[in-house]
Every structure is written in C-alpha cells, then in structure tokens.
C-alpha cells in the first residue's frame, strides 16, 4: 500500500491492486488564498469527505468520476472496506463548526483511520468503535481541530503502529494553526521523510509506535 500526503487533510491511499482512495480533497486557493497547496489532479476510484467545508470537500475538480462517500455507515468499494463514524468539529456538539466523520479503512490486512477535522476528545464508546488501528491520520494543528496535546492523548488511546500528523501550519497554509513541531515535542520515535509518499505492508509495519512526518506533495498529478 502506498500512502501520500497531498497536504492539509488530503491523502492518497493506493492499494497493490492499483485502486486509489483520496481523503478530504481541498480546494486550492480556498479562503482567499489562505490554502496554498497545489490543485489535486490525482485520479481516484473513491473519495471520502469528513465534512462539508471547502478545505475538505472539493470533489468536483477531481479527474474522472470517483465514488464519493461523505456519510456515516459501512460499505466496501474498490476492494477497501470503509466505515464512517460520527463525531464533531468542535467541543460544543457541533454548535460552532458542525459534524465530522471519522473514516476507518481496511485493506491488505491493515486498518487505517482518518480523523478528519476532529474537534474534541473522543468518548470510550467512540474509541471502541474505531477499534484496533495500524495507521492513524490525525489533525494536530489546533484552533479548528484538536490541538497537539489532545492529539497526543487521542493517539495514545488508539495506540496505532504509525501516526501521521496532518492539518497543521506549513509555509503554504495561512491558517491560525500550529506547526507540526508542537505535536512532535517530547516524542522520541519520529521519522521525517524526504518524499511525500511511502509504501507500507502488514509485514513492514514498525514493531514500536512511530510518528511519520511526510512533506506535502509539491506536484499532484
């Protein structure tokens, strides 16, 4: 399986069968140019959308006609099992920013979770529904989502083999969020990649929990 960070909360997950899933595609230039990641030109078989904000739901410009999943529930498509679970974009039961969907994907004997714009600490019931996770894609920048401290607590409770932070400050994101270093502070097992993508299999998952920091993809076609 290949995982690539496109930027913000957008990733591509490509299986060994050549099927591609995109998470939370953003609109390049959204919010008056504050979101400066390049346009997404990747073809996908399926797209998941955690919530309907333009930095997460820009599916209309994607090549082809990918299946869009933007609701809670379970399905299987492109050889990937997908489960969507409800939560909130804030700490006030959605009163400020609305609802958010956590997606869990199962493929190639691994389970991945994309937390979208999770805005609160999860309940025991929610942790139980997420279950065992191998690779966790988690927002860490704060303000619009959980911050570095809460993200650390959430990741600790989920206890994945790999944590990949997202939704944090970069040189092309002019949002009032913090950089990834706030989340990395005090963590000993951190691996920084020079490439925006990496390949992982069930057999090559690390034995000890590790944080993988991927640079965003400068060119996305």
C-alpha positions as CSV (number, residue, x, y, z in Angstrom):
1,X,0.0,0.0,0.0
2,X,1.2,3.5,-0.9
3,X,0.3,6.5,1.2
4,X,0.9,10.0,0.0
5,X,0.2,13.3,1.8
6,X,-1.1,15.8,-0.7
7,X,-1.4,18.5,2.0
8,X,-3.8,19.6,4.8
9,X,-6.1,16.6,5.4
10,X,-5.8,15.1,1.9
11,X,-4.0,11.8,1.3
12,X,-4.0,9.2,-1.4
13,X,-4.1,5.6,-0.3
14,X,-3.2,3.3,-3.2
15,X,-3.6,-0.5,-2.9
16,X,-1.4,-3.1,-4.5
17,X,-4.2,-3.7,-7.0
18,X,-3.9,-0.1,-8.2
19,X,-7.0,1.2,-6.6
20,X,-6.7,4.8,-5.2
21,X,-8.7,6.5,-2.4
22,X,-8.4,10.2,-1.7
23,X,-9.3,11.6,1.7
24,X,-10.7,15.1,2.2
25,X,-9.7,16.8,-1.0
26,X,-9.2,20.6,-0.5
27,X,-9.9,23.5,-2.9
28,X,-6.6,25.0,-3.8
29,X,-6.7,28.8,-3.1
30,X,-9.7,28.5,-0.7
31,X,-10.4,31.1,1.9
32,X,-9.0,34.0,0.0
33,X,-5.8,32.2,-0.9
34,X,-5.0,31.1,2.6
35,X,-4.9,27.4,1.5
36,X,-2.0,27.4,-0.9
37,X,-1.5,23.7,-1.6
38,X,-1.5,23.0,-5.3
39,X,-4.6,21.7,-7.1
40,X,-5.2,18.0,-6.7
41,X,-5.0,16.3,-10.1
42,X,-4.9,12.7,-8.9
43,X,-7.3,10.2,-10.4
44,X,-9.1,8.2,-7.7
45,X,-11.6,5.4,-7.6
46,X,-13.2,6.5,-4.3
47,X,-13.1,9.7,-2.2
48,X,-14.1,10.2,1.4
49,X,-15.2,13.5,2.8
50,X,-15.3,14.1,6.6
51,X,-17.4,17.2,6.4
52,X,-18.6,19.9,4.1
53,X,-16.0,22.7,4.3
54,X,-14.2,23.7,1.2
55,X,-10.8,22.7,2.5
56,X,-12.1,19.1,2.8
57,X,-14.9,18.5,0.2
58,X,-13.6,19.7,-3.1
59,X,-14.5,16.7,-5.2
60,X,-15.9,18.4,-8.3
61,X,-12.5,19.2,-9.9
62,X,-11.1,15.7,-9.4
63,X,-10.4,13.7,-12.6
64,X,-12.9,11.1,-13.7
65,X,-15.9,10.1,-11.7
66,X,-14.8,8.7,-8.3
67,X,-17.3,7.4,-5.9
68,X,-17.8,10.0,-3.1
69,X,-18.5,8.8,0.4
70,X,-19.5,11.6,2.8
71,X,-21.8,9.9,5.3
72,X,-21.6,7.6,8.3
73,X,-22.1,3.9,7.7
74,X,-20.2,0.9,6.2
75,X,-19.5,-0.2,2.7
76,X,-16.9,-1.9,0.5
77,X,-15.7,-0.4,-2.7
78,X,-12.5,-0.7,-4.8
79,X,-11.5,-3.6,-2.6
80,X,-11.4,-1.4,0.5
81,X,-13.8,-1.7,3.5
82,X,-14.8,1.7,4.7
83,X,-16.6,2.6,7.9
84,X,-17.7,6.1,8.7
85,X,-18.4,7.1,12.4
86,X,-20.0,10.4,13.6
87,X,-18.3,12.9,15.8
88,X,-18.0,16.7,16.0
89,X,-15.8,19.5,14.5
90,X,-15.7,21.3,17.9
91,X,-16.1,20.9,21.6
92,X,-19.8,22.0,21.7
93,X,-21.6,19.1,20.0
94,X,-21.3,20.8,16.6
95,X,-22.8,24.1,17.6
96,X,-19.7,26.0,16.3
97,X,-18.5,24.1,13.3
98,X,-20.9,21.2,12.8
99,X,-20.4,17.5,12.5
100,X,-17.3,15.5,11.4
101,X,-17.0,11.9,10.2
102,X,-14.1,9.6,11.2
103,X,-13.3,7.0,8.5
104,X,-11.7,3.6,9.1
105,X,-10.3,1.8,6.0
106,X,-9.4,-1.9,5.8
107,X,-7.2,-3.2,3.0
108,X,-4.3,-5.6,2.7
109,X,-4.7,-6.8,6.2
110,X,-4.3,-3.3,7.7
111,X,-6.7,-0.8,9.3
112,X,-6.2,2.9,8.8
113,X,-8.2,5.7,10.4
114,X,-8.6,9.3,9.1
115,X,-10.0,11.5,11.8
116,X,-11.0,14.4,9.6
117,X,-11.4,17.7,11.5
118,X,-12.0,16.0,14.9
119,X,-12.6,18.8,17.3
120,X,-12.9,17.1,20.7
121,X,-11.6,14.3,22.9
122,X,-13.3,11.0,21.9
123,X,-15.5,9.1,24.3
124,X,-14.8,5.5,25.3
125,X,-17.6,4.3,23.1
126,X,-16.1,6.1,20.1
127,X,-12.6,4.7,20.8
128,X,-14.2,1.2,21.0
129,X,-16.0,1.7,17.6
130,X,-12.7,2.8,16.0
131,X,-11.0,-0.3,17.3
132,X,-7.5,-1.5,16.6
133,X,-5.7,0.8,14.1
134,X,-2.4,0.3,12.4
135,X,-2.0,3.7,10.8
136,X,-3.6,6.8,12.2
137,X,-4.0,10.1,10.2
138,X,-4.7,12.7,12.8
139,X,-5.1,16.5,12.9
140,X,-2.7,18.2,15.3
141,X,-2.8,22.0,14.5
142,X,-5.5,23.1,16.9
143,X,-7.9,26.1,16.5
144,X,-10.2,24.3,14.0
145,X,-9.4,20.8,15.3
146,X,-7.9,19.1,18.4
147,X,-4.5,20.6,19.3
148,X,-1.2,18.9,19.8
149,X,-1.9,18.0,23.4
150,X,-5.3,16.4,22.7
151,X,-4.0,14.8,19.6
152,X,-1.3,13.2,21.7
153,X,-3.9,11.8,24.1
154,X,-6.1,10.5,21.3
155,X,-3.2,8.8,19.6
156,X,-2.1,7.3,22.8
157,X,-5.5,5.8,23.4
158,X,-5.9,4.4,19.9
159,X,-2.3,3.1,20.0
160,X,-1.5,2.6,16.3
161,X,1.7,1.4,14.9
162,X,2.1,4.5,12.8
163,X,0.9,8.1,13.5
164,X,0.9,10.5,10.5
165,X,0.1,14.1,11.6
166,X,-2.0,16.4,9.3
167,X,-3.9,19.7,9.3
168,X,-1.0,21.8,10.7
169,X,0.8,25.0,9.7
170,X,3.1,24.9,6.7
171,X,4.6,27.6,4.5
172,X,1.6,27.4,2.1
173,X,-1.2,27.3,4.7
174,X,-2.1,30.7,6.2
175,X,-4.5,29.4,8.8
176,X,-4.2,30.2,12.6
177,X,-2.9,26.7,13.4
178,X,0.3,25.5,14.9
179,X,3.2,23.7,13.1
180,X,3.8,20.0,13.4
181,X,6.7,20.6,15.8
182,X,4.3,21.4,18.6
183,X,2.9,17.9,18.2
184,X,6.4,16.3,17.9
185,X,7.7,17.9,21.1
186,X,8.8,15.3,23.6
187,X,8.2,12.4,21.2
188,X,11.3,10.1,20.8
189,X,10.3,7.9,17.9
190,X,9.9,10.3,14.9
191,X,10.8,9.6,11.3
192,X,10.9,12.5,8.8
193,X,10.6,11.6,5.2
194,X,12.1,13.5,2.2
195,X,9.3,12.2,-0.1
196,X,5.6,12.9,0.2
197,X,4.8,9.2,-0.2
198,X,5.8,5.9,1.4
199,X,5.0,2.3,1.0
200,X,3.9,0.0,3.8
201,X,2.7,-3.5,4.1
202,X,1.3,-5.5,7.1
203,X,4.7,-7.2,7.3
204,X,6.7,-4.0,7.3
205,X,4.7,-2.1,9.9
206,X,7.1,-1.0,12.7
207,X,7.3,-3.1,15.8
208,X,7.3,0.0,18.0
209,X,4.9,3.0,17.6
210,X,6.4,5.7,15.4
211,X,5.4,9.2,14.1
212,X,5.9,9.6,10.3
213,X,6.2,13.2,9.1
214,X,5.6,13.5,5.4
215,X,6.2,16.6,3.4
216,X,3.3,17.6,1.2
217,X,3.3,16.8,-2.5
218,X,4.6,19.8,-4.4
219,X,3.2,18.4,-7.7
220,X,0.0,16.5,-7.6
221,X,-0.6,14.9,-11.0
